Amino acid sequence: MDTDLMTSEQGPLAAPLPATLAAIPETARGLVFSMFVDPHALEKNDRTELLARLRDGIAAHPEIAELRVVFGMALCVDLEVQEAIEQLQHAVRLDPDSFIAHLKMGELWMRLRVCRKAEEHTRRAAALARNLAQAELSRRQGAAIRTLLRDGVERGGHGAVSGLRGLLRRLWSRGGALSPAEDPGR
């Protein structure tokens, strides 16, 4: 991290912001910085304040996809998942070529264990990566999604595993005897 950002007399985000993120209200910039450093460190009143300021920013600049991504991330920190999904989807619609919008949409779907949607957005993010750091982020996220898929933890994607568990439960409850209909060897 740039040490000038951390030691500036004007605050943690005093360095020039990209034009699209300059739309974050100045009153929210410190809270956004804190959220990026450690989202769990934000107290409830700080999260409420951050969401209110970001809503103001969205009202003033509804066309900026990156602002909606930051807002979606803040909503995730506050456990407002449905609205976070809506904001990130809106960001992807506003800028279908946004690496960060697709990466964060994929991350949210991954955390919700909707792995096929997560995989789709993460692959798109990987295709949009413009540098090695972005490529590495999308690669790691893709690897985590593949692990979830392989381990069968996708919501709705664990039928074979739960079917095997059910078969084993029936076996143990009956003392090991399967009916002819349940016997996979028949």
HUFEN-V851899 format. One record per backbone hydrogen bond with DSSP energy under -1.0 kcal/mol. NH is the residue of the N-H (numbers start at 1). CO is the residue of the C=O. If there is no record, write none. Layout:
# HUFEN-V851899
[[NH:CO] [NH:CO]]
This chain:
# HUFEN-V851899
[[7:3] [11:8] [14:11] [22:18] [24:21] [28:25] [32:28] [33:29] [34:30] [35:31] [36:32] [37:33] [38:34] [41:38] [47:43] [48:44] [49:45] [50:46] [51:47] [52:48] [53:49] [54:50] [55:51] [56:52] [57:53] [58:54] [59:55] [60:56] [61:57] [64:61] [68:64] [69:65] [70:66] [71:67] [72:68] [73:69] [74:70] [75:71] [76:72] [77:73] [78:74] [79:76] [80:75] [84:80] [85:81] [86:82] [87:83] [88:84] [89:85] [90:86] [91:87] [92:88] [93:89] [94:90] [95:91] [98:95] [102:98] [103:99] [104:100] [105:101] [106:102] [107:103] [108:104] [109:105] [110:106] [111:107] [112:108] [113:110] [114:109] [118:114] [119:115] [120:116] [121:117] [122:118] [123:119] [124:120] [125:121] [126:122] [127:123] [128:124] [135:131] [136:132] [137:133] [138:134] [139:135] [140:136] [141:137] [142:138] [143:139] [144:140] [145:141] [146:142] [147:143] [148:144] [149:145] [150:146] [151:147] [153:148] [155:113] [157:154] [162:158] [163:159] [164:160] [165:161] [166:162] [167:163] [168:164] [169:165] [170:166] [171:167] [172:168] [173:169] [174:170] [176:171] [183:179] [186:183]]
